[in-house]
Amino acid sequence: MSDEQRILTPGETCWQIARADRLACIVDAADYFRYAKSAMLQARKRIVLIGWDFDTRIKFEPQGKTLEGPDRLGRFLSWLPKVRPDLDIYLLKWNVGAFAAISRGMTPIFVVNWITDRRLHFEMDGAHPLGSAHHQKIVVIDDALAFCGGIDMTVDRWDTGDHRDDNHYRTKPNGNRYGPWHDATTAVDGAAAKAIGALARARWQAATGQRLAAIDAIAGDTPWPDGLEPTMRSVDVGIARTFPELADRAEVREIEALYLAAIAGASRSLYIESQYLASRTLAEAIAARLREPNGPEIVLVLPRHADGWLEQQAMDGARRRLLHLLWKADTENRLGVYYPVTDAGNPIYVHAKVLVMDDRLLRVGSSNLNNRSMGFDTECDLAVEVTPATANGDQLRETILGIRRQLICEHLGADPAKFDTTLTETSSLLRTVEALRGDGRTLVRFEPETVEDEDSPLAENELLDPEHTPPSLWDKPLLSRGIRRLKATGAAR
């Protein structure tokens, strides 16, 4: 693919392209949680929170509160409408994840709703095929600011970019410690935020039958988080989605098309962070590029293991097979697959979903390199592309490379200036990573012996990681009708 061909094409590789006056990349949840609270404090009319999971017990600022209002998510959401008389808050959570939360000690949200303000609306989203997950992570404030990416407001997510081994703030509400966690999301305003707001309202209506009106522009400042420096300004943002097929809705596979276009379009390098490597379609597309005599270098950053026994059997088993596919295709030694570790050598869990194609495309979202993200779960990614028509193209290219530098240097514990010097000397992303790998916080290379014992009969299992909605499930969305009846009864008390 030549540099003249666009990657982002509405109706194919994205839903639409909308302008953001400001876009910020936010790495790791310590920053995200604080910025999200700062923005919500500025809300005037409406906040919509959509997620795979929410846990009302988490703290925004476990290291010490600096922002107004309660620090725990649930108390904050209950407090905010009381001090903002014109504000409504809508929280939509995947229903299967909601029931799983009960086992973690969290009060079920449909019970919480009985005792909260009438302008605080909790709902569980069951409008999906049996076995499918609502995996989007979106917050929209007044249709003027939106967060969209990979970070859930739930337990185990909060961490700082240094991923210290001794960070005692990485503690669950029950007092148990959890390990280091790497993640990423974005903030956008302008028309891009308004478009994501429309997406969020459509999700709410599909789940509840209730229509939320768009919010007209509000006089005054955009609720941009205090202290958040925009990464980009005046930039066009592509919004790409995955929706599974239902009886009354065709599937949407814009995210898969965007991955394939980015893989095909890379000329020099492709940098990807993902929780999983389990999509054979995407792995074969990467393998095809590796077989080309002058194809791009490809750097993948993954977690050492998936999270949980069943996921390890399914996802680590699939990863083993696909890594061997890639290693066999890598006849020109242009592939590096790594997992990050702390100073003490403990694996850092990679939950970020990021792709950087050359200096032309940045993509951050909720989708992973697995089958479910391509056609069975609900996902949303944002992407920025530099084209010949981009007015500030040279500056934007440097910014995209700067984000890649930030991510890699976080993993390597490396100085950004040293990274740039080494990249100039080697003219190779892969050789730069190899030159800067060392002891302490670093990237450890996956080798065949690393995954030797990870084969599993559940690998590439169509039940656990399906590519499409099975036809027999088209007419079986989990609508949570019984829970809605309970809520209606409670609301009438």
C-alpha positions in Angstrom: 0.0 0.0 0.0 1.4 3.3 -1.0 1.6 6.4 1.3 -1.1 7.9 -0.9 -3.7 5.3 0.1 -5.8 6.1 3.1 -6.1 3.6 6.0 -9.2 5.3 7.5 -12.2 4.9 5.2 -15.7 5.5 6.7 -18.0 2.6 6.2 -15.0 0.2 5.8 -12.2 0.6 8.3 -14.1 3.0 10.6 -17.6 4.2 11.3 -16.9 7.9 10.8 -14.1 10.5 11.0 -14.7 13.4 13.3 -12.6 16.4 14.3 -11.2 16.7 17.8 -10.0 20.1 18.9 -7.8 18.2 21.5 -6.8 14.6 21.8 -4.7 13.2 24.7 -3.2 9.8 25.0 -3.3 8.7 28.7 -1.1 5.8 29.7 -1.9 3.8 32.8 -4.8 4.1 35.2 -3.3 6.3 37.9 -3.5 9.2 35.5 -6.7 8.2 33.8 -8.7 7.8 37.1 -7.7 11.3 38.2 -8.4 12.9 34.9 -11.7 11.2 34.6 -12.8 12.5 38.0 -11.5 16.0 37.2 -13.6 16.0 34.0 -16.7 14.6 35.7 -16.5 17.4 38.3 -17.0 19.9 35.5 -20.1 18.1 34.1 -23.3 20.2 33.8 -26.0 18.1 32.2 -25.0 14.5 31.8 -22.4 11.8 32.3 -22.6 8.5 30.5 -20.3 5.7 31.7 -20.2 2.5 29.6 -17.9 -0.4 30.5 -17.2 -4.1 30.6 -16.9 -3.6 34.4 -17.2 -1.0 37.1 -16.4 -1.4 40.7 -17.9 1.3 42.9 -15.3 0.6 45.7 -12.2 1.7 43.8 -10.4 5.0 44.6 -9.6 7.6 42.0 -6.5 8.8 43.9 -5.3 6.1 46.3 -2.0 8.0 46.9 -3.8 10.9 48.4 -7.0 12.9 47.4 -6.4 16.2 45.6 -9.8 16.6 43.9 -13.2 17.7 45.3 -15.7 15.1 46.4 -15.5 11.5 47.7 -12.6 9.5 46.4 -14.4 6.2 45.9 -16.2 5.8 42.6 -19.6 4.8 44.0 -19.7 7.5 46.7 -18.6 10.1 44.1 -21.3 9.1 41.7 -23.9 9.3 44.5 -22.6 12.7 45.7 -22.2 14.5 42.4 -25.9 14.9 41.4 -26.6 16.2 44.9 -24.2 19.1 44.3 -24.9 19.5 40.6 -28.7 20.0 40.5 -29.0 19.8 36.7 -26.8 16.7 36.3 -27.9 13.2 35.4 -25.5 10.2 35.5 -26.0 7.1 33.4 -23.9 4.0 34.1 -24.2 1.0 31.8 -22.4 -2.2 32.7 -22.2 -5.6 31.0 -24.6 -7.8 32.8 -22.5 -11.0 33.0 -19.7 -9.0 34.5 -22.1 -7.5 37.0 -23.0 -10.9 38.4 -19.3 -11.8 38.6 -18.7 -8.7 40.6 -20.9 -10.0 43.4 -18.3 -12.7 44.1 -15.7 -10.0 44.5 -17.7 -8.4 47.3 -19.3 -5.5 45.3 -22.9 -4.6 46.0 -25.0 -5.4 42.9 -25.7 -2.3 41.0 -29.4 -3.0 40.6 -29.6 -3.0 44.4 -27.5 0.2 44.7 -30.0 1.9 42.3 -32.8 1.5 44.8 -31.2 3.7 47.3 -29.6 6.3 45.2 -30.7 9.7 43.7 -33.3 9.5 40.9 -30.8 11.3 38.7 -28.3 8.5 39.1 -29.2 5.7 36.7 -27.5 2.2 36.9 -28.4 -0.4 34.3 -27.0 -3.7 33.2 -26.6 -4.3 29.5 -27.9 -7.6 28.3 -28.5 -6.7 24.7 -25.9 -9.2 23.3 -25.7 -12.7 22.1 -25.3 -15.5 24.6 -21.6 -15.6 25.5 -20.7 -12.2 24.0 -19.2 -9.4 26.1 -19.8 -5.6 26.0 -16.1 -4.7 26.0 -16.2 -0.9 25.2 -14.7 1.4 27.8 -16.3 4.9 27.3 -17.1 7.9 29.4 -18.9 10.9 27.8 -19.5 14.2 29.6 -22.1 16.6 28.2 -21.4 15.2 24.7 -18.4 17.6 24.8 -15.6 15.3 26.2 -15.1 11.6 25.8 -12.7 9.0 27.1 -12.3 5.9 25.0 -9.8 3.2 25.2 -8.8 0.1 27.2 -9.1 1.1 30.9 -12.0 -0.2 33.0 -12.9 1.6 36.2 -12.6 -1.5 38.3 -10.3 -3.4 40.6 -6.7 -4.4 39.7 -6.4 -1.6 37.1 -4.8 1.3 39.0 -1.0 1.6 38.6 1.7 4.2 37.9 4.0 4.2 34.9 7.0 3.0 36.9 5.2 -0.2 37.9 7.1 -0.4 41.1 7.3 -3.8 42.8 6.7 -2.3 46.2 3.8 0.0 45.3 1.4 -0.8 48.2 -1.3 1.4 46.6 -2.0 -1.5 44.2 -4.4 -3.0 46.7 -7.9 -4.4 46.2 -10.9 -3.2 48.3 -10.6 -6.5 50.3 -7.0 -5.6 51.2 -5.3 -8.1 48.9 -2.4 -6.9 46.7 -2.4 -7.2 42.9 0.5 -7.1 40.4 1.7 -4.3 38.1 -0.7 -3.4 35.3 -0.1 -1.5 32.0 -3.0 0.2 30.2 -3.9 3.1 27.9 -6.9 5.2 26.8 -7.6 8.5 25.1 -9.5 11.8 25.8 -11.1 13.8 22.9 -13.3 16.8 22.7 -15.1 18.6 19.8 -17.0 16.7 17.1 -15.2 13.4 18.0 -16.6 13.6 21.5 -20.1 14.3 20.1 -19.9 11.3 17.9 -18.8 9.0 20.7 -21.7 10.5 22.7 -24.1 9.3 20.0 -22.5 5.9 20.2 -23.0 5.8 23.9 -26.6 6.9 23.7 -27.3 4.2 21.1 -25.9 1.6 23.5 -28.1 2.9 26.3 -31.2 2.8 24.2 -30.4 -0.7 22.9 -29.9 -1.9 26.5 -32.8 -0.1 28.2 -35.3 1.0 25.5 -34.8 4.6 26.8 -33.8 7.3 24.4 -31.4 10.0 25.6 -31.5 13.3 23.6 -28.3 14.8 22.3 -27.0 17.7 24.4 -26.6 21.0 22.5 -23.4 22.9 22.9 -23.2 24.4 26.4 -21.7 27.9 26.8 -18.4 28.0 28.6 -15.3 25.8 28.6 -15.2 22.2 27.6 -15.0 19.9 30.6 -11.3 19.1 29.8 -9.5 17.6 32.7 -7.3 20.0 34.7 -3.6 19.4 34.0 -4.1 17.1 31.0 -1.9 18.3 28.2 -3.3 17.5 24.8 -1.1 15.2 22.8 -2.6 16.5 19.5 -4.7 19.5 18.5 -7.1 20.0 15.6 -7.0 16.4 14.5 -9.3 14.1 12.6 -10.2 11.0 14.6 -11.5 7.7 13.1 -14.0 5.8 15.2 -14.0 2.0 14.6 -16.4 -0.5 16.0 -17.2 -4.1 16.5 -20.8 -5.2 17.0 -21.9 -8.8 17.0 -24.8 -9.9 14.9 -28.3 -10.1 16.4 -31.6 -11.0 14.8 -32.3 -7.3 14.1 -28.8 -6.1 13.5 -26.0 -7.0 11.1 -22.5 -7.5 12.5 -20.0 -4.6 12.3 -16.4 -5.5 11.7 -14.7 -2.1 11.2 -12.1 -2.9 13.8 -10.9 -6.1 12.0 -10.8 -4.2 8.7 -8.7 -1.4 10.3 -6.2 -3.9 11.7 -5.8 -5.6 8.3 -5.4 -2.3 6.6 -2.8 -1.2 9.1 -0.9 -4.4 8.8 -1.0 -4.2 5.0 -0.1 -0.5 5.0 3.0 -0.6 7.2 6.2 0.1 5.2 8.9 0.4 7.9 7.5 -0.7 11.3 4.4 -1.9 13.1 4.3 -1.6 16.9 1.4 -3.4 18.7 0.4 -3.8 22.4 -2.3 -6.3 23.1 -3.7 -8.4 25.9 -3.9 -11.4 23.5 -2.5 -12.8 20.3 -5.3 -15.2 19.3 -6.7 -14.1 16.0 -5.4 -16.4 13.2 -6.7 -13.9 10.6 -4.5 -11.2 11.9 -1.6 -13.4 12.6 -1.6 -14.7 9.0 -1.7 -11.1 7.8 1.3 -10.3 9.9 3.1 -13.5 8.7 2.5 -12.5 5.1 4.3 -9.2 5.7 7.2 -11.0 7.4 7.6 -13.2 4.4 8.1 -10.2 2.1 11.8 -9.5 1.3 11.5 -5.9 2.3 8.6 -5.9 4.6 8.2 -3.9 7.8 9.7 -4.7 11.3 7.0 -5.9 13.7 7.2 -5.5 17.5 4.6 -7.1 19.6 4.2 -6.4 23.4 2.0 -8.9 25.2 1.5 -10.1 28.8 3.5 -13.1 29.9 0.3 -15.0 30.6 -3.4 -14.3 30.2 -5.3 -13.5 33.4 -6.9 -16.6 34.9 -6.7 -20.3 34.4 -9.4 -20.6 31.6 -8.0 -17.6 29.7 -4.5 -19.1 29.9 -5.7 -22.4 28.5 -7.6 -20.7 25.6 -5.5 -17.6 24.9 -2.0 -18.6 25.8 -2.6 -21.9 23.9 -3.7 -20.0 20.8 -0.8 -17.6 21.2 1.7 -20.5 21.2 0.4 -21.7 17.9 0.3 -18.3 16.3 3.8 -17.4 17.6 5.2 -20.5 15.9 3.4 -19.3 12.7 5.1 -15.9 13.0 8.5 -17.3 13.9 8.4 -19.6 10.9 7.4 -16.7 8.6 10.2 -14.5 10.0 12.9 -15.5 7.6 14.4 -12.0 7.5 14.6 -11.6 11.4 12.2 -8.6 11.4 10.0 -9.8 14.3 10.3 -9.2 18.0 7.7 -10.4 20.5 8.1 -9.4 24.2 6.6 -9.2 27.6 7.5 -6.4 30.1 8.9 -7.1 33.6 9.5 -4.9 36.7 12.8 -4.1 38.3 12.6 -7.4 40.2 11.7 -9.3 37.1 8.0 -9.8 37.8 5.8 -9.7 34.7 3.7 -6.5 34.1 0.3 -7.4 32.8 -0.4 -5.7 29.5 -4.0 -4.7 29.1 -3.3 -1.8 26.6 -4.6 -2.1 23.1 -2.4 0.2 21.0 -1.1 0.1 17.4 1.4 2.4 15.7 1.9 2.0 12.0 5.2 3.8 10.9 4.7 7.4 11.7 1.3 7.5 9.9 -1.3 5.8 12.2 -2.0 5.7 15.9 -4.8 3.6 17.2 -5.9 3.1 20.8 -9.0 1.3 21.9 -10.7 -1.7 23.6 -10.0 -4.4 21.0 -7.4 -7.1 21.3 -5.8 -9.4 18.7 -8.4 -12.1 19.4 -11.4 -13.4 17.5 -14.0 -12.0 19.9 -12.8 -8.5 19.3 -13.2 -8.9 15.6 -16.8 -9.9 15.4 -18.4 -11.3 18.7 -17.8 -8.7 21.4 -18.7 -5.0 21.4 -15.6 -2.8 20.9 -14.6 0.8 20.1 -11.2 2.0 18.9 -10.0 5.5 18.0 -7.4 6.1 15.3 -5.5 9.1 13.9 -4.0 9.0 10.5 -1.5 11.3 8.7 -2.4 11.7 5.0 -0.9 13.9 2.3 -3.8 16.3 3.0 -3.1 16.6 6.7 -2.3 20.2 7.4 0.1 19.7 10.3 1.3 16.3 8.9 5.0 16.6 9.9 4.2 17.6 13.4 1.6 14.9 13.7 4.1 12.3 12.5 6.6 13.3 15.2 3.8 13.1 17.8 2.8 9.6 16.8 6.5 8.5 17.0 6.6 10.3 20.4 3.8 8.2 21.7 5.5 5.0 20.5 8.7 6.2 22.2 6.9 6.9 25.5 5.4 3.4 25.5 8.6 1.5 24.7 10.7 3.6 27.1 8.2 2.8 29.9 8.6 -0.9 29.2 12.4 -0.7 29.0 12.9 1.8 31.8 14.9 3.7 29.2 15.7 7.4 28.8 13.8 8.9 25.8 16.9 10.7 24.6 18.9 7.4 24.6 16.1 5.8 22.7 16.2 8.5 20.0 20.0 8.3 19.7 20.0 4.5 19.4 17.2 4.6 16.9 19.2 7.1 14.8 22.3 4.9 15.0 20.5 1.7 14.1 17.7 2.9 11.8 15.8 0.0 13.1 13.0 -0.1 15.8 13.7 -3.8 16.5 17.5 -3.3 16.8 16.8 -0.3 19.1 14.7 -2.4 21.4 17.3 -5.1 21.5 20.1 -2.7 22.2 18.2 -1.1 25.1 17.0 -4.4 26.7 18.9 -5.1 29.9 18.5 -6.0 33.6 15.7 -4.6 35.8 12.6 -3.2 34.2 12.8 -4.3 30.6 11.2 -6.3 27.8 11.8 -10.0 27.8 11.7 -11.8 24.5 9.3 -14.6 23.8 11.2 -17.6 22.5 9.9 -21.1 21.5 11.1 -22.5 24.8 9.1 -19.7 26.6 5.8 -21.1 25.4 6.8 -24.8 25.0 4.4 -26.1 27.7 1.5 -23.8 26.8 -0.3 -25.9 24.2 -3.9 -26.6 25.2 -6.9 -28.5 23.8 -8.9 -25.2 24.3 -6.6 -23.2 22.0 -8.4 -21.6 19.1 -11.7 -22.9 20.6 -14.7 -21.5 18.8 -16.8 -21.6 21.9 -14.4 -19.5 24.0 -13.1 -17.2 21.3 -15.6 -17.2 18.4 -15.2 -15.0 15.3 -19.0 -14.5 14.8 -22.3 -14.9 16.5 -23.4 -18.5 16.0 -26.7 -18.4 14.0 -28.5 -20.3 16.8 -27.8 -17.4 19.1 -29.1 -14.5 16.9 -32.4 -14.5 18.7 -31.1 -15.1 22.2 -29.9 -11.7 23.6 -29.7 -11.6 27.4 -32.1 -8.8 28.1 -32.1 -9.0 31.9 -35.9 -8.6 32.0 -36.1 -10.1 35.5 -33.6 -7.6 36.9 -35.5 -4.7 35.3 -38.7 -5.9 37.0 -36.8 -6.0 40.3 -35.6 -2.4 39.6 -39.1 -1.2 38.8 -40.4 -2.8 42.0 -37.7 -1.2 44.0 -38.2 2.2 42.4 -41.9 2.1 43.2 -41.3 1.7 47.0 
